[in-house]
Every structure is written in C-alpha cells, then in structure tokens.
Amino acid sequence: MDRRLIQTAVVGSADSDEPVICPEDPQELDAFRKENTGATWWCGVNLPGGCGRQLMTRRCADKICHFAHYPSAGDEHGLQCGRQARGKDSADHLFMKAELAAWLKSQNIAVTFDFPEPRGSAIVSDLADGRRLLVHLDRTQPVNWDDAQVTEFLLGTGVLIPPDRLAARGYVHRIRYESERDGRRPLIIGTQMPGQTDWSDLRTLVLTSQGFAQADRAETSLTEQTATHVPGPSEHTGKGRSVVAVTRSDTAAASTSRTHEAAQAAIRELKWAGPAQLRETMATVEALIAQDQSVEDRRHLSEALANGQRRLTEQTNLCIEVMIRLRGHVPGTLSGQLLEEAQRLTSDPGASDEDRALVAELSERYRAEAEQRLVAERQQRILADREQQAALQQQRAALRERQKQARAALEDVQRRRKGAQRREKSVAPPVPRQREEQWSVAEYAELAKPLLGALKKAAREGETRTWDSIADRTGTKRLRQLGHPAKVEVLILAESGTAADRPLWSVLLAAGGSQEDLALHRAVCERLGRPLPAGDEALRTRLDEDRAVLRHSW
C-alpha cells in the first residue's frame, strides 16, 4: 500500500491545534464518518507545511484511506501543499500538546502552549507558576540551551545533546511515542543521564515543584499543586497559541478530573481500536460505566460502547464474508490483499481457531508461492540479460567484420589504382595526377566524418542533401574534388557503423533522384551487400520509405 498520503489533519478550522488521524481501513473510515458527522477537517497551519485549505476523507480499496484537498482556486494557479508524502508522525507535536494539556489539567496546573517556527519543531509550555517546559522535536534545528526561562528540556528522538553540556546539567529529559500497543501509542518520558536513560509512561508521572516524579513517590505533589492560586477560567486563542486554565483546586476536583480523563481516554482508545483490541477496550468502557461517573461522561461512554458494539457486529460479519471468499478461492489466484484483510480480522480474540489456522496455512502457502515467483522472475531476468549480452556481442562482431571488409575493399581499390598508374607510365608520357589519387585511407576516413554528421542532421530535419551542399555546409571543400569512385569509398567508410537492419545514410543523397545520385547509391549498396530494386522508379519508392524510417528514428 502507498503510504505517501496525507494521514493527519486538524478539526474545525485552519488554525486549530486539535489533531486527528484518518483511519486506513475502509470499514473503519465509514464508522469514523458516522461518528464525526458535521465535523470539518483542515490542512492546518500548525502542521508542518500546512496550506490552511479544507480536506475531505477519501475511501480507497487499492491503498489506505486518507485525507485529500478539496479542489480550489489554488489548484488552478499551481499552489502546492507542503504536506504531501508526510506520515502520521508529522502531527506528533499536536498529539503531544493535547496529552500534556490533559496531563497537566488533571493536576490542576494552568499552562499556555506555543508552537514556534518552523511548525512541528518544538512545543513551548509556560506554566502559571513561571516555569517553562521546552519540548524540542526537530533534530535539524539547534536547541536553544541558553534560554534562561526554560526550566526543563524535553528532547525528541534523534535530538543530540553535547556530552559536555549533559555532564554540566547532570540530566536532560527525553520524550517520544512508543510503538502502538493495546490500541494506543503511549507517550513516554525519559530521564537521560550520562550512561543511561530511564523511561516512564506519562500517565504514571506527576509534575512537582522539583520536576517530574513518579505519582506513587510524590505524595505531597498534588497538595502543592492544588494549593496554588489560579485565576478564573480564561482562554486565549491566537495563531499557534492555546491556553488551558483550571480553577478547581480541591482534592475532590482533582479526583473528578482524573475520572473524566480516564473516561475520555477509554473513549479515544475505543474509537481507534483495531480488531485485536476492540473487545478488550469495550470491556474497559463497560467497567468505567459501572463506576461513579458524571451524567455527561456516562452518556458519552454509553454512546461509545454502542458504537463499539456496532463495529464488532460489522467486524464479525466482514470476517465471515472474507473467510467464505478464502475457502472458495481458485488455487493460484489467492490475493495478498484478501489475506492481509483476513489476518487483520482474525486477530480478534473472538475469531475461531479454525479460521486462524486456515489463514496461517494460506499465508504460508502464499509466501512460498511468492518466493517461487520471485525466483522464477530472477531466473528469467538473468536469462534475458544473457541473451541480450550475446546479441550485443554478435552485433559488435558483425560491425567489426563490416569495418574490416570496408578497409580491405578500399585497400584493394588503391592497389588496383596504383597498378593502373604504373601501367600508364610504361605506355604513355606522364600526365598531371589529380589530387584524389594521392589520398590515403586515413584521408578518406577524415572526409567521412563530416559527411556522416551532415547526413544525420539532414535526417533529423527531414531534408535531403546534395554532395556539393554538404561540402558548403560543413566547410569541407575537398569533397568537391572527389570523383565517383572516391565518393563511393568515402560513403562506404561513413556507413561502416550502420546496423544491417537500418537504412543507409546515403539514402539522403540519392533521394535527389538524378541518375548520378542513383548510380552512386547503387554502387555503395552493391559493395555493402544490400539488395536494391532493379528499376529506377521502384528504387525511388524505396528511397522515400527509407527516408521516413530515418526521420522517425530521431
């Protein structure tokens, strides 16, 4: 599945800092849409690269479900969103902010949050008592160690601290999400000291005046926190800032807040629970309903339980349907996507052992068949590569043979000319020799290079050339001094690299149609062993066809 899709958004408006993840499974997306009827999703400006435009949910069968932008005027002007190909962790700073806010609220600690630029790189938490917590997540951005207002640094994964600074401070905190388990990703806090790091779930900690501490080791922490005077409820909103304020300071209020947070956490876990966790999470919600809850929390828990029961029914029916399809599949046509769906559904503790055994057997068979296909494809590729190399070697050998024959033919012509000249000297007085009789094979080869280049250029432009026009265009005036035999020799050298299945470049000279041009082309083809039509009209037709082939080969 393609995971280079927008999987996170914010709820309600472009400047919201309330994050949400789009379910990847189509059935879970259907339930998500029903549970959030009327809600709007946005590519929020508090997300890295967020463009501020509204999003929709897109249901897919061939890849994961995801958020997608509504078409807008920005698309017409080429506006590109900076969040393409970002995964779920691109919204971790918003999820962390939400969990820290709930955690501090449960301890009656007022806090103001800020997201400095670049968005997603850090979270600044200013507590009501003047302390500041800095969560630094971006490993590419430097940590502002010299900020005197920061009392605690919490560094994300990969953010480095110089050893000398760690030694001077004695410790620094770490923060990260752990791998998903039981339907949730625990937010854990670590204390890094030289040589070791100790990790704890955020829910097991409290924030005291001395810093983070285990809840069972900080008996006086809650009393100290609730004794702090906090102004009446207030809220400040602005781009990148939000305030969480708590006014109740007695122990009963703290207990009620913790009960409320437990209910909300259970509802969230049930909302995102997969097949393996759904039943267990429903049992947790049922247990919370039986406890002392507020009317509002009891109503929300009951609604979540009803939704969970509906999802469980749909999940069971879907599992039955998928298993029927698995049992009825034709051998050799098993779909990996169907198997993946069956594995996900049979992770439900309520699934039968028979179904699990069948899925395990078919998965192993599918894996073995996939390995066999890979081996066969690899062997086919190796065989194809060998055949291609053999064909290339044959082509190179044929080319070398043609070049050898062309050189031998040219040397034979020169030997015959020299013999004729010697015979002429013996029977006739000396006459001035033309320049071309004195040229060597190297000189002919030197003339063949610009001639071939001019012919290839004419092919690209879809034009023909004459011998004299090539001499003018290339500035090679010596081409004008050649007679018919010498022209044939130069063309043979120029065509020495032409493949046997391609037309000769001299077609573009012969296409002029004069008897001299046709005679020159026939002589070249005869020397190179290429058959031609006997009649001139048939030859002109062949020349037109070969010109078209040369033109379209570029």
N, C-alpha and C positions, 0 to 999 in steps of 0.2 A: 504493500500500500504506500501511496505517496504521502509522506508526512510533511512536505514543504508547503503547508497551508496555514491560514490564519486560524488558530485554535482558541485564542483568548480574546476577550473584549471587555468593555465596561458597561454597566447598566445605567440607563436613564438619560444620560447626556454626554456630550463630548468631553467635558471637564470632570466627569465623575471619577472617583477612585475606588469604586466597588467592582472588583473583577469577577469574571465568570468564564468557565471553560465550556466549550461546545462538546457535547457527547459525541464520541466517534461512531458508535453503533446506531444504525437507522432506527431500531425499535426504541432505544434509549432517547434518541432525539425526538421521537414522536411524544414520548412521555414528558420530556423537557419542555416542548412547546405547549402542551396542555397545562402543565403546572405554572407556566410563566405567561399565560395569556395576557396581552396588553402591555407587556414589558418591551422595551426597545434596547437594542444593542448598538454599541458605538465603537469605532476605531479611536479610542480616547487619546487625548493629548498627553495624558500621564503615562502612556505606554511608549516604549522606545520606538521612534519612527511613526507614531500615530498621526493620521492625517485629519482626524476630527470628523470624518464622514460616518453616516449611519451604515450599519451592517445588517445583513439578513442571515438566517441559518440555511444551509444548503444540504439537503439529504442526498447521499450518494450510495450506490451499491458497489461500484468498482473501486472506490477509495474511501477514506474516512470522511465522515460528515464534518463540516467546518463552517466558519463564518465567511461571508463574501460581501463585497461592497455593492450597494445599490448603484445602478448606472446614474451618472450625474454629469453636469457640465464640465466637471474637472476631467472626465474621461476624454471629452472632445478636444480639450487643449493639452492632452498628453500628461495630465497630472498623475504621478505615480506615488503609490503609498509606500512608505518606508518599512512596512511591517511584513512584506511578502517573505515567505520562507522562514518565519520565526516560529519557534516551538512554544510549548506551554510555559517554559521557564522564563519567557520574556515578560510575563506578568508576575513573577515571583515577588517583586518589591511591593506590589499591591496586596497580594495574599499575606505577605509578612506583616505589612502595616495593619491589615484587618485583624490578624491574630494577636499582634502586640497590643492593639487597641482594646480587644476583648479581654486580654490577659490583665492589662493594667486597670481596666474598668472593674474587673472582679475584685481588685484590691483597693478600689476607691481612690485611684490615683488619676488626677486630671493631666492630660497630655495634649500637646499641639504637634501635628505632623507636618513635615515639609518635604517636597521632592526636589532636590537641587538638579541643575542641568549637568550633564545630559540625563534625561529622564531614565529611570531604571538603574542609575549608577549607585544611588545611596538613598537612605531614609534618615531624616533628622527628626528626633523625638525630643521636644522640650517639655520637661515635667514642670508641674506647678510649683515645686519647691526650688526651682532654679537649676536643677541638674539637666544635663543634655546627654542623650544616648545617640551615637552615630553608627548607623548600620551602613557599612561600605561594601558594595557588592561587585563593582566593576574592576576586574583585575588590570584593565588597561589604563585606569585613571589613578593618579597618585593619591595617597591618603594624607589628609591634612592633619598631621600629627601635632602641629603647633597651635591648633585651635584650643585656646585656654578654657572655653566654655564646655568642651566635651569632657564628661566625667567617665564615660565608659565607651570603648571602641568595640564594635561587633563586626568582624571581618568575614566576608563571604568566601566561598570556595575559590582557591587559587589566588586570593589577595595576599601578597607577601608582606612580611614584617622583617626589617633588617635584624639580624641576630643581636647587634649591639643595643638596638632600641628595646628589643624584647628582654634582654638582660637588665637594662636600666629600669624598665617598668616592672619587671617581675612576672607579669602575666598580660594576656590580652584575650578577649572573648572571641569565639567563633560562632557563626550562625549558618545553618543550611537546612534544607528539606531532606529528610531521609527517604529511601525508596518506599513506594506505596505498600502499605500492609493494612489488612482489615478494612479496605475501602478508603483509607485516608493517608495523607503524607504527613507524618509527624514533623513539626518544626522543632529542631533540637538546638540547644545552646551548649557550646563547649568552652572550657577554660584552658587556654594553651599556656603552658609554662615551659621553660627550657627542658626539652627531652620528653614531654608528654602532653596529651590533651585529653581531658575528661569531659564526656558528653552527657547531657541530661535532656529529657523531654521538657519543653517549655511548660507544660501543664503541671509538672512536678516542682516548679520553682516559684519563688516569690521575690519581689524586689524590696529590699530593706534599705535603710539609710546607709548601710555599709556595702550594698551592691546585691548581686544575685546570690540566693541561698536556697537550699532545699526546704520545702514547705514544712517538713516534719522536724527540721532543725532550727526553725525560726519562729518559736512560739510567740515571741513578742512583736514579730514583724507586723502582723495585721493591726494590732493595737496602736503601734506607732504610726502606721499609715492612716488609719481612720481618725486619729486624733487631730490630723492636720486640717485646718480650716480651708474649705474650698468654696469659692463664690457660688452663687446660684447658677442654675442651668444656663449655659450660653453656648452659642455655636458661631464660629466664624468660617466663612467659605470664601475661597479665592482660588485662583489658578495655582494648582499644586499644593494647596494647604487645606487641612481639615482639623477640627478641634473635637476632642471627646472630653466632656466635662461630667463629673459625678458629684452629686450633692449629699446623698445619704451617707452618714459616717458611722452609724452604729453597727454592731456585730450582726444583728438580725438582717440588716440591709445587705451586708456582705454575703451572708448565707443565701438570701433570696437571689442575689445576683449570680452566685455560683450555680444555684439550681437552674436559673434561667439560661446561663451559658451552657450547662450540661444538656438541657433540652434542645437548644439551638444547634449544638454540636452534633447531637444524635440525629436531628432532622437533616442537617447537611450531609452527614455520612450516609443516611438512608437515601438521600437524593442522588448521590453519586455511586452508591454501592453497585458492584457488578454481580453476576450470578453467584460467584463464590461467597460473597459477603452478605447477600440480600437477606437471607433467613436470620442470620445472626444479628444483623443490625435491626431487623424488625423486632426480634426478641428484646433487644436493648430498649427500643421505644416502648414496647409493651410494659417493661419493668418500670420505666420512668412514669408512664401514665398511672401506674398503681401507687406511685409515691405522691407526696404532698406537692402539688403544682398550682400555679396561679390558673385562673379560668382561661386566660388567653393562651398560656403555654399548653394547657391540657387540650384546648381546641386545635392548636397547631399540631400537637403530637398525634391527635386522633386523625386529622386530615392526612398527615404524612403516613400514618400506618395504613389508612385506606388506600392511598396511592401505592404504597409498597405491596399491599395485597393484590391490587390490580396488576402491578408489574409482575408479581410472582405468578399469577394466573397466565398472563401473556407469555411469560418466560417458559412455563411448563408446556403450554400449547405449542409454542415455537419449537421446543426441544422434541416434542412428539413428531412434528412435521419434518424436522431435519433428520431425525433417526429413520423415519419412513423412507425418505429420499436416499439416505445412506444404504439402507438394506436393499433398495431396489435399483441401485446404480449398475450400469453395464460395466463389466471388468475392463480396465484400461481407460475408462473415461472419468475416473474419480477427480473431482475438483478440489484443489487445495483450499479455495475459499470456503467451500462447504465443510471441509474437515476442520478448518480453523473455527468456524461457527459452532460446530459440534463440540470441539474441545472447550470452547468458552462456556457453552450451555451445560455440559456435563460436569463442569467444576462446581455446580450447585450441589450441596450436600444431599439434597433430596433426589438427585438423579439415581437411577438404578445401577447396580453393579454390572448388570448385563450390558447396558448402554455404554458404560465406561470401558468395559472390556472390548466391545466392538470398536469403539473409537480408537482405543490404543492399538488394536490389531490393524485396523485400516491405516492409521497414521504410520505405523512401522512399515506396512506394505507400500504406502505412498512414498515414504522416504527412500526405501530400497529402489523403487521404480525410478524415482527422480535421480538417484545416484547412477543407475544404469543408463538413463538418458544422457546424463552429463558425460559419462564415459564414452558412449557412442558418438555424441556430438564432438567430443575432444578427438576421438579417432578419425572422424570424418574431416575435421579441420586439419589434422596432421596429414591425412592422405591428400586433401585438396592442396595444401601447401607444397607437398612433394611434387604433385602433378604440375602445379604452376611453375615450380623451380625447373622441372625437367623441360617444360615448354619454353621457358626463357632461355635455357641453355641451348635448346635446338635452334631458337631464333638467332641467338648470338653466333652459333656455329655457321648457320646459313648466311648471316651477314658477313662474317669473316671470309667465307668461301666466295661470295659475290665480289667482295672487295679484291680478293686475290685474283679472281678471274679478270676483273676490270684492269688491274695493274698489268697482268700478263698480256691482255689484249693490246693495251696501249704500248707496252714494250715491243710487242710483235710488229705493230704498225711502224714504230720508229725504226726497228731493224730493217723492215722492208723498204722504208723510205731511204735510209742510208745506203742500202744496196742499190736501189734505183739511181741514186745520185752518183754512186761510184761508176755505174754502167754508163750514165750520161756523160761523165767526164772522159771516159775512154773513147767515145764516138763523136763527141761534139765539143766545140770550143766552150770554155767556161762562160756561164751567164750569171748575172747577179742573182743571189738567192734571196727569197722572201724571208722576212723575219720569223714567220711561224715555223719554218723548217729548222730553225736553230733552237727552238724551245724544248725544255726538258719536261719530264713527268711532274716535277715539283712546280714548274711554271704553270702547267695546265691546272694542277690542283689549286694553285693560288687564284686562278681566274674562276675556278668552280665555286669557291666560297661566296663571293658577292653575287654571282649568278643565281645560286640556290636561295640566298636571302631575298633577292628581288622577286623570285618566283613565289616564295612563301608569302611575302607581303601582298602580292597580287591576289593570291588565293584568299587571304583574309578579307580583302576589299572587294572580292567578287569580280575582278577585272582580268583582262588578258594583257600580254606584253609582246613586243617585237624585240628582236635581237638588238637593234640599234637603240630602242627606247631604254633597254636595260643598261646599255653602255652609258647613255646620258644620265640616267637616274643614279647609277652607282658611281659615276665618275671614272669608270674603268674603260678608258678609251682603247685599250689594247684588244678588247673584244671585237672591235670593228675590223681588226687586221686579220681575223681568222677566216679561213676558207671552210668549205663544207666538211672535209674530213676532220679538221681540227675542232670544229664546233661539235661534231659527234663525240670526239674524245673528251672534251670538257663536260658535255652533258652526261656522259657515262660516269665520270668521276663524281659529278654532282648528285647522281641518282644512286650512288653506291650504298647509301644508308637507307634507301626507301624500302619498306617492307614489301614482300611479294604480293600481299593481298591488298595493297593500296595503289591508286593511280600514280603514274609518274608525274613529276612536277613539270616536265617539258610539255605536258598537255596544254599549258597556258601559252606556250609559244606556238604550238601547232594550231591552236584554235583560230588563228587569223584566217586560215583556210587557203592560203596560196599554195601552189604546187611545191615551191621551195620549202615552205614550212612543213607540209605533209611529208615530203621526202625526208626531211631531217628527222621527224618523229618516227617514221618507219625504220630508218637506219638505226636509231637508238634502240627501239623495241626489238629489232632483229638481233642486235648484239647482246641484249639482256635476256633473250629467250621469251619475250612476251608476244603472244599471237595477236594479230590485228585483222580486221575485216579487209577483204581484197579491194572492194570498190571504194572510191573517194567519198561518195555520199554516206555509205554505211560508216566509214571512218569518222566523218564529221559528226554523225549522230553519237558515236561512241565518245568522241571528244567532249560533246556537250554533257553527256552523262557523267564523265569523269570530272569535269569542272564542277558540277553540282556536288559531287562527293567531297572534293577538296574544299569547297566553300563551307559546307555544313560540318566539316571536321573541326572547325575552329570554335 
